[in-house]
């Protein structure tokens, strides 16, 4: 897998070369998958409409993005 990183972010990452950035990305991906799987599981057991699920999913994505990039 290849990730696209803006040049400015890449420069900042290079400054902290001791950090294993691939490990950080791997953990973030795993956490995101766990959130999505939880949302899917909850949605399958609920009486929510697809629109409700989409809105819930968007809120999760926004929250996760703020946490990881925030």
N, CA, C and O atoms as a Maestro MAE file, in Angstrom:
{
 s_m_m2io_version
 :::
 2.0.0
}

f_m_ct {
 s_m_title
 :::
 protein
 m_atom[280] {
  # First column is atom index #
  i_m_mmod_type
  r_m_x_coord
  r_m_y_coord
  r_m_z_coord
  i_m_residue_number
  s_m_chain_name
  s_m_pdb_residue_name
  s_m_pdb_atom_name
  i_m_atomic_number
  :::
  1 25 0.853 -1.171 0.000 1 A "UNK " " N  " 7
  2 3 0.000 0.000 0.000 1 A "UNK " " CA " 6
  3 2 0.898 1.232 0.000 1 A "UNK " " C  " 6
  4 15 1.922 1.267 0.681 1 A "UNK " " O  " 8
  5 25 0.513 2.209 -0.748 2 A "UNK " " N  " 7
  6 3 1.245 3.471 -0.792 2 A "UNK " " CA " 6
  7 2 0.317 4.566 -0.299 2 A "UNK " " C  " 6
  8 15 -0.838 4.648 -0.717 2 A "UNK " " O  " 8
  9 25 0.825 5.404 0.588 3 A "UNK " " N  " 7
  10 3 0.043 6.530 1.099 3 A "UNK " " CA " 6
  11 2 0.564 7.828 0.503 3 A "UNK " " C  " 6
  12 15 1.771 8.020 0.358 3 A "UNK " " O  " 8
  13 25 -0.337 8.692 0.168 4 A "UNK " " N  " 7
  14 3 0.030 10.004 -0.340 4 A "UNK " " CA " 6
  15 2 0.078 10.979 0.840 4 A "UNK " " C  " 6
  16 15 -0.919 11.185 1.532 4 A "UNK " " O  " 8
  17 25 1.247 11.569 1.056 5 A "UNK " " N  " 7
  18 3 1.455 12.498 2.162 5 A "UNK " " CA " 6
  19 2 1.857 13.848 1.569 5 A "UNK " " C  " 6
  20 15 2.770 13.908 0.746 5 A "UNK " " O  " 8
  21 25 1.192 14.931 1.972 6 A "UNK " " N  " 7
  22 3 1.613 16.254 1.484 6 A "UNK " " CA " 6
  23 2 3.077 16.520 1.864 6 A "UNK " " C  " 6
  24 15 3.549 16.073 2.909 6 A "UNK " " O  " 8
  25 25 3.776 17.249 1.002 7 A "UNK " " N  " 7
  26 3 5.202 17.518 1.219 7 A "UNK " " CA " 6
  27 2 5.499 18.121 2.584 7 A "UNK " " C  " 6
  28 15 6.465 17.722 3.235 7 A "UNK " " O  " 8
  29 25 4.697 19.061 3.022 8 A "UNK " " N  " 7
  30 3 4.948 19.707 4.314 8 A "UNK " " CA " 6
  31 2 4.844 18.695 5.466 8 A "UNK " " C  " 6
  32 15 5.650 18.719 6.396 8 A "UNK " " O  " 8
  33 25 3.862 17.824 5.394 9 A "UNK " " N  " 7
  34 3 3.715 16.786 6.423 9 A "UNK " " CA " 6
  35 2 4.906 15.833 6.363 9 A "UNK " " C  " 6
  36 15 5.432 15.426 7.399 9 A "UNK " " O  " 8
  37 25 5.329 15.480 5.159 10 A "UNK " " N  " 7
  38 3 6.472 14.576 4.998 10 A "UNK " " CA " 6
  39 2 7.737 15.184 5.609 10 A "UNK " " C  " 6
  40 15 8.517 14.481 6.252 10 A "UNK " " O  " 8
  41 25 7.935 16.468 5.413 11 A "UNK " " N  " 7
  42 3 9.100 17.147 6.006 11 A "UNK " " CA " 6
  43 2 9.046 17.064 7.529 11 A "UNK " " C  " 6
  44 15 10.057 16.801 8.180 11 A "UNK " " O  " 8
  45 25 7.866 17.289 8.087 12 A "UNK " " N  " 7
  46 3 7.712 17.216 9.537 12 A "UNK " " CA " 6
  47 2 7.959 15.794 10.043 12 A "UNK " " C  " 6
  48 15 8.560 15.600 11.100 12 A "UNK " " O  " 8
  49 25 7.499 14.819 9.293 13 A "UNK " " N  " 7
  50 3 7.711 13.426 9.671 13 A "UNK " " CA " 6
  51 2 9.198 13.079 9.657 13 A "UNK " " C  " 6
  52 15 9.679 12.358 10.531 13 A "UNK " " O  " 8
  53 25 9.920 13.589 8.671 14 A "UNK " " N  " 7
  54 3 11.361 13.327 8.582 14 A "UNK " " CA " 6
  55 2 12.095 13.865 9.809 14 A "UNK " " C  " 6
  56 15 13.091 13.293 10.254 14 A "UNK " " O  " 8
  57 25 11.593 14.958 10.341 15 A "UNK " " N  " 7
  58 3 12.209 15.546 11.533 15 A "UNK " " CA " 6
  59 2 12.194 14.547 12.693 15 A "UNK " " C  " 6
  60 15 13.105 14.535 13.522 15 A "UNK " " O  " 8
  61 25 11.172 13.724 12.744 16 A "UNK " " N  " 7
  62 3 11.030 12.709 13.792 16 A "UNK " " CA " 6
  63 2 11.300 11.334 13.185 16 A "UNK " " C  " 6
  64 15 10.446 10.449 13.231 16 A "UNK " " O  " 8
  65 25 12.467 11.164 12.629 17 A "UNK " " N  " 7
  66 3 12.806 9.948 11.901 17 A "UNK " " CA " 6
  67 2 12.817 8.699 12.779 17 A "UNK " " C  " 6
  68 15 12.749 7.581 12.269 17 A "UNK " " O  " 8
  69 25 12.903 8.884 14.087 18 A "UNK " " N  " 7
  70 3 12.910 7.724 14.984 18 A "UNK " " CA " 6
  71 2 11.525 7.087 15.112 18 A "UNK " " C  " 6
  72 15 11.401 5.956 15.582 18 A "UNK " " O  " 8
  73 25 10.503 7.801 14.701 19 A "UNK " " N  " 7
  74 3 9.135 7.289 14.768 19 A "UNK " " CA " 6
  75 2 8.911 6.313 13.617 19 A "UNK " " C  " 6
  76 15 9.290 6.580 12.477 19 A "UNK " " O  " 8
  77 25 8.300 5.198 13.928 20 A "UNK " " N  " 7
  78 3 7.956 4.209 12.899 20 A "UNK " " CA " 6
  79 2 6.600 4.589 12.317 20 A "UNK " " C  " 6
  80 15 5.559 4.129 12.787 20 A "UNK " " O  " 8
  81 25 6.624 5.429 11.294 21 A "UNK " " N  " 7
  82 3 5.398 5.981 10.725 21 A "UNK " " CA " 6
  83 2 4.509 4.903 10.127 21 A "UNK " " C  " 6
  84 15 3.285 5.026 10.166 21 A "UNK " " O  " 8
  85 25 5.093 3.865 9.582 22 A "UNK " " N  " 7
  86 3 4.262 2.797 9.024 22 A "UNK " " CA " 6
  87 2 3.461 2.119 10.134 22 A "UNK " " C  " 6
  88 15 2.330 1.687 9.910 22 A "UNK " " O  " 8
  89 25 4.045 2.025 11.329 23 A "UNK " " N  " 7
  90 3 3.339 1.440 12.464 23 A "UNK " " CA " 6
  91 2 2.184 2.348 12.903 23 A "UNK " " C  " 6
  92 15 1.106 1.865 13.250 23 A "UNK " " O  " 8
  93 25 2.415 3.645 12.886 24 A "UNK " " N  " 7
  94 3 1.365 4.614 13.223 24 A "UNK " " CA " 6
  95 2 0.204 4.477 12.236 24 A "UNK " " C  " 6
  96 15 -0.961 4.442 12.633 24 A "UNK " " O  " 8
  97 25 0.538 4.401 10.947 25 A "UNK " " N  " 7
  98 3 -0.504 4.266 9.916 25 A "UNK " " CA " 6
  99 2 -1.242 2.944 10.077 25 A "UNK " " C  " 6
  100 15 -2.467 2.900 9.961 25 A "UNK " " O  " 8
  101 25 -0.509 1.869 10.342 26 A "UNK " " N  " 7
  102 3 -1.132 0.555 10.511 26 A "UNK " " CA " 6
  103 2 -2.128 0.573 11.663 26 A "UNK " " C  " 6
  104 15 -3.240 0.062 11.534 26 A "UNK " " O  " 8
  105 25 -1.729 1.162 12.791 27 A "UNK " " N  " 7
  106 3 -2.618 1.229 13.954 27 A "UNK " " CA " 6
  107 2 -3.852 2.079 13.660 27 A "UNK " " C  " 6
  108 15 -4.960 1.736 14.074 27 A "UNK " " O  " 8
  109 25 -3.661 3.181 12.949 28 A "UNK " " N  " 7
  110 3 -4.794 4.042 12.600 28 A "UNK " " CA " 6
  111 2 -5.777 3.303 11.695 28 A "UNK " " C  " 6
  112 15 -6.991 3.436 11.847 28 A "UNK " " O  " 8
  113 25 -5.246 2.528 10.757 29 A "UNK " " N  " 7
  114 3 -6.111 1.763 9.856 29 A "UNK " " CA " 6
  115 2 -6.889 0.709 10.637 29 A "UNK " " C  " 6
  116 15 -8.086 0.527 10.415 29 A "UNK " " O  " 8
  117 25 -6.214 0.021 11.544 30 A "UNK " " N  " 7
  118 3 -6.882 -0.999 12.358 30 A "UNK " " CA " 6
  119 2 -7.985 -0.371 13.199 30 A "UNK " " C  " 6
  120 15 -9.091 -0.906 13.269 30 A "UNK " " O  " 8
  121 25 -7.692 0.761 13.840 31 A "UNK " " N  " 7
  122 3 -8.709 1.435 14.660 31 A "UNK " " CA " 6
  123 2 -9.898 1.861 13.822 31 A "UNK " " C  " 6
  124 15 -11.044 1.735 14.254 31 A "UNK " " O  " 8
  125 25 -9.635 2.364 12.630 32 A "UNK " " N  " 7
  126 3 -10.721 2.784 11.738 32 A "UNK " " CA " 6
  127 2 -11.580 1.586 11.338 32 A "UNK " " C  " 6
  128 15 -12.808 1.666 11.336 32 A "UNK " " O  " 8
  129 25 -10.926 0.482 11.003 33 A "UNK " " N  " 7
  130 3 -11.669 -0.729 10.651 33 A "UNK " " CA " 6
  131 2 -12.533 -1.205 11.812 33 A "UNK " " C  " 6
  132 15 -13.677 -1.612 11.610 33 A "UNK " " O  " 8
  133 25 -11.994 -1.155 13.020 34 A "UNK " " N  " 7
  134 3 -12.767 -1.569 14.189 34 A "UNK " " CA " 6
  135 2 -13.989 -0.680 14.382 34 A "UNK " " C  " 6
  136 15 -15.069 -1.172 14.709 34 A "UNK " " O  " 8
  137 25 -13.828 0.621 14.182 35 A "UNK " " N  " 7
  138 3 -14.968 1.539 14.297 35 A "UNK " " CA " 6
  139 2 -16.025 1.244 13.234 35 A "UNK " " C  " 6
  140 15 -17.222 1.226 13.523 35 A "UNK " " O  " 8
  141 25 -15.575 1.016 12.016 36 A "UNK " " N  " 7
  142 3 -16.516 0.736 10.931 36 A "UNK " " CA " 6
  143 2 -17.233 -0.599 11.151 36 A "UNK " " C  " 6
  144 15 -18.429 -0.716 10.888 36 A "UNK " " O  " 8
  145 25 -16.496 -1.598 11.633 37 A "UNK " " N  " 7
  146 3 -17.116 -2.889 11.910 37 A "UNK " " CA " 6
  147 2 -18.137 -2.777 13.034 37 A "UNK " " C  " 6
  148 15 -19.201 -3.393 12.977 37 A "UNK " " O  " 8
  149 25 -17.814 -1.993 14.051 38 A "UNK " " N  " 7
  150 3 -18.765 -1.774 15.138 38 A "UNK " " CA " 6
  151 2 -20.013 -1.077 14.618 38 A "UNK " " C  " 6
  152 15 -21.133 -1.469 14.945 38 A "UNK " " O  " 8
  153 25 -19.820 -0.058 13.820 39 A "UNK " " N  " 7
  154 3 -20.965 0.663 13.254 39 A "UNK " " CA " 6
  155 2 -21.821 -0.269 12.402 39 A "UNK " " C  " 6
  156 15 -23.049 -0.219 12.455 39 A "UNK " " O  " 8
  157 25 -21.170 -1.111 11.626 40 A "UNK " " N  " 7
  158 3 -21.897 -2.059 10.783 40 A "UNK " " CA " 6
  159 2 -22.680 -3.056 11.635 40 A "UNK " " C  " 6
  160 15 -23.830 -3.374 11.332 40 A "UNK " " O  " 8
  161 25 -22.054 -3.541 12.692 41 A "UNK " " N  " 7
  162 3 -22.717 -4.494 13.585 41 A "UNK " " CA " 6
  163 2 -23.930 -3.848 14.263 41 A "UNK " " C  " 6
  164 15 -25.010 -4.435 14.327 41 A "UNK " " O  " 8
  165 25 -23.730 -2.642 14.759 42 A "UNK " " N  " 7
  166 3 -24.837 -1.935 15.403 42 A "UNK " " CA " 6
  167 2 -25.966 -1.675 14.411 42 A "UNK " " C  " 6
  168 15 -27.143 -1.832 14.735 42 A "UNK " " O  " 8
  169 25 -25.594 -1.280 13.213 43 A "UNK " " N  " 7
  170 3 -26.602 -0.968 12.193 43 A "UNK " " CA " 6
  171 2 -27.394 -2.212 11.793 43 A "UNK " " C  " 6
  172 15 -28.593 -2.127 11.528 43 A "UNK " " O  " 8
  173 25 -26.735 -3.349 11.749 44 A "UNK " " N  " 7
  174 3 -27.437 -4.563 11.341 44 A "UNK " " CA " 6
  175 2 -28.466 -5.015 12.372 44 A "UNK " " C  " 6
  176 15 -29.419 -5.717 12.035 44 A "UNK " " O  " 8
  177 25 -28.275 -4.614 13.624 45 A "UNK " " N  " 7
  178 3 -29.192 -5.005 14.695 45 A "UNK " " CA " 6
  179 2 -30.236 -3.930 14.998 45 A "UNK " " C  " 6
  180 15 -31.134 -4.136 15.815 45 A "UNK " " O  " 8
  181 25 -30.108 -2.804 14.342 46 A "UNK " " N  " 7
  182 3 -31.004 -1.700 14.686 46 A "UNK " " CA " 6
  183 2 -32.128 -1.556 13.659 46 A "UNK " " C  " 6
  184 15 -32.171 -2.245 12.639 46 A "UNK " " O  " 8
  185 25 -33.011 -0.652 13.968 47 A "UNK " " N  " 7
  186 3 -34.115 -0.358 13.061 47 A "UNK " " CA " 6
  187 2 -33.868 0.951 12.320 47 A "UNK " " C  " 6
  188 15 -34.789 1.554 11.770 47 A "UNK " " O  " 8
  189 25 -32.613 1.374 12.316 48 A "UNK " " N  " 7
  190 3 -32.266 2.612 11.628 48 A "UNK " " CA " 6
  191 2 -32.428 2.446 10.119 48 A "UNK " " C  " 6
  192 15 -32.287 1.348 9.581 48 A "UNK " " O  " 8
  193 25 -32.722 3.540 9.463 49 A "UNK " " N  " 7
  194 3 -32.782 3.528 8.004 49 A "UNK " " CA " 6
  195 2 -31.360 3.632 7.451 49 A "UNK " " C  " 6
  196 15 -30.420 3.917 8.194 49 A "UNK " " O  " 8
  197 25 -31.208 3.402 6.158 50 A "UNK " " N  " 7
  198 3 -29.880 3.540 5.544 50 A "UNK " " CA " 6
  199 2 -29.380 4.968 5.664 50 A "UNK " " C  " 6
  200 15 -28.176 5.191 5.798 50 A "UNK " " O  " 8
  201 25 -30.284 5.940 5.617 51 A "UNK " " N  " 7
  202 3 -29.880 7.339 5.784 51 A "UNK " " CA " 6
  203 2 -29.347 7.572 7.198 51 A "UNK " " C  " 6
  204 15 -28.361 8.287 7.378 51 A "UNK " " O  " 8
  205 25 -29.988 6.980 8.190 52 A "UNK " " N  " 7
  206 3 -29.519 7.094 9.573 52 A "UNK " " CA " 6
  207 2 -28.119 6.489 9.713 52 A "UNK " " C  " 6
  208 15 -27.246 7.064 10.364 52 A "UNK " " O  " 8
  209 25 -27.923 5.346 9.105 53 A "UNK " " N  " 7
  210 3 -26.619 4.674 9.168 53 A "UNK " " CA " 6
  211 2 -25.558 5.515 8.481 53 A "UNK " " C  " 6
  212 15 -24.443 5.637 8.988 53 A "UNK " " O  " 8
  213 25 -25.885 6.091 7.344 54 A "UNK " " N  " 7
  214 3 -24.927 6.934 6.621 54 A "UNK " " CA " 6
  215 2 -24.542 8.146 7.461 54 A "UNK " " C  " 6
  216 15 -23.371 8.522 7.504 54 A "UNK " " O  " 8
  217 25 -25.509 8.756 8.122 55 A "UNK " " N  " 7
  218 3 -25.223 9.910 8.968 55 A "UNK " " CA " 6
  219 2 -24.348 9.506 10.154 55 A "UNK " " C  " 6
  220 15 -23.416 10.223 10.517 55 A "UNK " " O  " 8
  221 25 -24.649 8.364 10.748 56 A "UNK " " N  " 7
  222 3 -23.857 7.843 11.867 56 A "UNK " " CA " 6
  223 2 -22.431 7.551 11.413 56 A "UNK " " C  " 6
  224 15 -21.472 7.894 12.105 56 A "UNK " " O  " 8
  225 25 -22.295 6.927 10.269 57 A "UNK " " N  " 7
  226 3 -20.986 6.607 9.715 57 A "UNK " " CA " 6
  227 2 -20.178 7.884 9.464 57 A "UNK " " C  " 6
  228 15 -18.978 7.930 9.736 57 A "UNK " " O  " 8
  229 25 -20.836 8.904 8.949 58 A "UNK " " N  " 7
  230 3 -20.155 10.180 8.687 58 A "UNK " " CA " 6
  231 2 -19.658 10.792 9.995 58 A "UNK " " C  " 6
  232 15 -18.550 11.325 10.048 58 A "UNK " " O  " 8
  233 25 -20.464 10.719 11.039 59 A "UNK " " N  " 7
  234 3 -20.046 11.251 12.336 59 A "UNK " " CA " 6
  235 2 -18.840 10.485 12.876 59 A "UNK " " C  " 6
  236 15 -17.925 11.083 13.442 59 A "UNK " " O  " 8
  237 25 -18.840 9.179 12.703 60 A "UNK " " N  " 7
  238 3 -17.698 8.370 13.153 60 A "UNK " " CA " 6
  239 2 -16.447 8.754 12.378 60 A "UNK " " C  " 6
  240 15 -15.378 8.926 12.962 60 A "UNK " " O  " 8
  241 25 -16.577 8.885 11.081 61 A "UNK " " N  " 7
  242 3 -15.425 9.248 10.248 61 A "UNK " " CA " 6
  243 2 -14.888 10.609 10.648 61 A "UNK " " C  " 6
  244 15 -13.675 10.792 10.752 61 A "UNK " " O  " 8
  245 25 -15.775 11.563 10.871 62 A "UNK " " N  " 7
  246 3 -15.363 12.902 11.263 62 A "UNK " " CA " 6
  247 2 -14.643 12.867 12.607 62 A "UNK " " C  " 6
  248 15 -13.594 13.489 12.776 62 A "UNK " " O  " 8
  249 25 -15.206 12.147 13.543 63 A "UNK " " N  " 7
  250 3 -14.605 12.030 14.869 63 A "UNK " " CA " 6
  251 2 -13.231 11.372 14.797 63 A "UNK " " C  " 6
  252 15 -12.279 11.840 15.421 63 A "UNK " " O  " 8
  253 25 -13.135 10.299 14.044 64 A "UNK " " N  " 7
  254 3 -11.857 9.593 13.917 64 A "UNK " " CA " 6
  255 2 -10.822 10.469 13.220 64 A "UNK " " C  " 6
  256 15 -9.655 10.491 13.612 64 A "UNK " " O  " 8
  257 25 -11.248 11.185 12.193 65 A "UNK " " N  " 7
  258 3 -10.327 12.068 11.473 65 A "UNK " " CA " 6
  259 2 -9.799 13.152 12.397 65 A "UNK " " C  " 6
  260 15 -8.601 13.434 12.394 65 A "UNK " " O  " 8
  261 25 -10.669 13.759 13.182 66 A "UNK " " N  " 7
  262 3 -10.238 14.787 14.132 66 A "UNK " " CA " 6
  263 2 -9.260 14.213 15.139 66 A "UNK " " C  " 6
  264 15 -8.280 14.862 15.506 66 A "UNK " " O  " 8
  265 25 -9.527 12.993 15.584 67 A "UNK " " N  " 7
  266 3 -8.661 12.375 16.586 67 A "UNK " " CA " 6
  267 2 -7.297 12.061 15.998 67 A "UNK " " C  " 6
  268 15 -6.277 12.296 16.646 67 A "UNK " " O  " 8
  269 25 -7.261 11.532 14.775 68 A "UNK " " N  " 7
  270 3 -6.001 11.112 14.184 68 A "UNK " " CA " 6
  271 2 -5.217 12.280 13.585 68 A "UNK " " C  " 6
  272 15 -3.986 12.272 13.594 68 A "UNK " " O  " 8
  273 25 -5.910 13.257 13.078 69 A "UNK " " N  " 7
  274 3 -5.239 14.385 12.441 69 A "UNK " " CA " 6
  275 2 -5.244 15.647 13.292 69 A "UNK " " C  " 6
  276 15 -4.524 16.609 13.022 69 A "UNK " " O  " 8
  277 25 -6.067 15.615 14.316 70 A "UNK " " N  " 7
  278 3 -6.371 16.738 15.129 70 A "UNK " " CA " 6
  279 2 -5.393 17.417 15.883 70 A "UNK " " C  " 6
  280 15 -5.708 18.387 16.573 70 A "UNK " " O  " 8
  :::
 }
 m_bond[279] {
  # First column is bond index #
  i_m_from
  i_m_to
  i_m_order
  :::
  1 1 2 1
  2 2 3 1
  3 3 4 2
  4 3 5 1
  5 5 6 1
  6 6 7 1
  7 7 8 2
  8 7 9 1
  9 9 10 1
  10 10 11 1
  11 11 12 2
  12 11 13 1
  13 13 14 1
  14 14 15 1
  15 15 16 2
  16 15 17 1
  17 17 18 1
  18 18 19 1
  19 19 20 2
  20 19 21 1
  21 21 22 1
  22 22 23 1
  23 23 24 2
  24 23 25 1
  25 25 26 1
  26 26 27 1
  27 27 28 2
  28 27 29 1
  29 29 30 1
  30 30 31 1
  31 31 32 2
  32 31 33 1
  33 33 34 1
  34 34 35 1
  35 35 36 2
  36 35 37 1
  37 37 38 1
  38 38 39 1
  39 39 40 2
  40 39 41 1
  41 41 42 1
  42 42 43 1
  43 43 44 2
  44 43 45 1
  45 45 46 1
  46 46 47 1
  47 47 48 2
  48 47 49 1
  49 49 50 1
  50 50 51 1
  51 51 52 2
  52 51 53 1
  53 53 54 1
  54 54 55 1
  55 55 56 2
  56 55 57 1
  57 57 58 1
  58 58 59 1
  59 59 60 2
  60 59 61 1
  61 61 62 1
  62 62 63 1
  63 63 64 2
  64 63 65 1
  65 65 66 1
  66 66 67 1
  67 67 68 2
  68 67 69 1
  69 69 70 1
  70 70 71 1
  71 71 72 2
  72 71 73 1
  73 73 74 1
  74 74 75 1
  75 75 76 2
  76 75 77 1
  77 77 78 1
  78 78 79 1
  79 79 80 2
  80 79 81 1
  81 81 82 1
  82 82 83 1
  83 83 84 2
  84 83 85 1
  85 85 86 1
  86 86 87 1
  87 87 88 2
  88 87 89 1
  89 89 90 1
  90 90 91 1
  91 91 92 2
  92 91 93 1
  93 93 94 1
  94 94 95 1
  95 95 96 2
  96 95 97 1
  97 97 98 1
  98 98 99 1
  99 99 100 2
  100 99 101 1
  101 101 102 1
  102 102 103 1
  103 103 104 2
  104 103 105 1
  105 105 106 1
  106 106 107 1
  107 107 108 2
  108 107 109 1
  109 109 110 1
  110 110 111 1
  111 111 112 2
  112 111 113 1
  113 113 114 1
  114 114 115 1
  115 115 116 2
  116 115 117 1
  117 117 118 1
  118 118 119 1
  119 119 120 2
  120 119 121 1
  121 121 122 1
  122 122 123 1
  123 123 124 2
  124 123 125 1
  125 125 126 1
  126 126 127 1
  127 127 128 2
  128 127 129 1
  129 129 130 1
  130 130 131 1
  131 131 132 2
  132 131 133 1
  133 133 134 1
  134 134 135 1
  135 135 136 2
  136 135 137 1
  137 137 138 1
  138 138 139 1
  139 139 140 2
  140 139 141 1
  141 141 142 1
  142 142 143 1
  143 143 144 2
  144 143 145 1
  145 145 146 1
  146 146 147 1
  147 147 148 2
  148 147 149 1
  149 149 150 1
  150 150 151 1
  151 151 152 2
  152 151 153 1
  153 153 154 1
  154 154 155 1
  155 155 156 2
  156 155 157 1
  157 157 158 1
  158 158 159 1
  159 159 160 2
  160 159 161 1
  161 161 162 1
  162 162 163 1
  163 163 164 2
  164 163 165 1
  165 165 166 1
  166 166 167 1
  167 167 168 2
  168 167 169 1
  169 169 170 1
  170 170 171 1
  171 171 172 2
  172 171 173 1
  173 173 174 1
  174 174 175 1
  175 175 176 2
  176 175 177 1
  177 177 178 1
  178 178 179 1
  179 179 180 2
  180 179 181 1
  181 181 182 1
  182 182 183 1
  183 183 184 2
  184 183 185 1
  185 185 186 1
  186 186 187 1
  187 187 188 2
  188 187 189 1
  189 189 190 1
  190 190 191 1
  191 191 192 2
  192 191 193 1
  193 193 194 1
  194 194 195 1
  195 195 196 2
  196 195 197 1
  197 197 198 1
  198 198 199 1
  199 199 200 2
  200 199 201 1
  201 201 202 1
  202 202 203 1
  203 203 204 2
  204 203 205 1
  205 205 206 1
  206 206 207 1
  207 207 208 2
  208 207 209 1
  209 209 210 1
  210 210 211 1
  211 211 212 2
  212 211 213 1
  213 213 214 1
  214 214 215 1
  215 215 216 2
  216 215 217 1
  217 217 218 1
  218 218 219 1
  219 219 220 2
  220 219 221 1
  221 221 222 1
  222 222 223 1
  223 223 224 2
  224 223 225 1
  225 225 226 1
  226 226 227 1
  227 227 228 2
  228 227 229 1
  229 229 230 1
  230 230 231 1
  231 231 232 2
  232 231 233 1
  233 233 234 1
  234 234 235 1
  235 235 236 2
  236 235 237 1
  237 237 238 1
  238 238 239 1
  239 239 240 2
  240 239 241 1
  241 241 242 1
  242 242 243 1
  243 243 244 2
  244 243 245 1
  245 245 246 1
  246 246 247 1
  247 247 248 2
  248 247 249 1
  249 249 250 1
  250 250 251 1
  251 251 252 2
  252 251 253 1
  253 253 254 1
  254 254 255 1
  255 255 256 2
  256 255 257 1
  257 257 258 1
  258 258 259 1
  259 259 260 2
  260 259 261 1
  261 261 262 1
  262 262 263 1
  263 263 264 2
  264 263 265 1
  265 265 266 1
  266 266 267 1
  267 267 268 2
  268 267 269 1
  269 269 270 1
  270 270 271 1
  271 271 272 2
  272 271 273 1
  273 273 274 1
  274 274 275 1
  275 275 276 2
  276 275 277 1
  277 277 278 1
  278 278 279 1
  279 279 280 2
  :::
 }
}
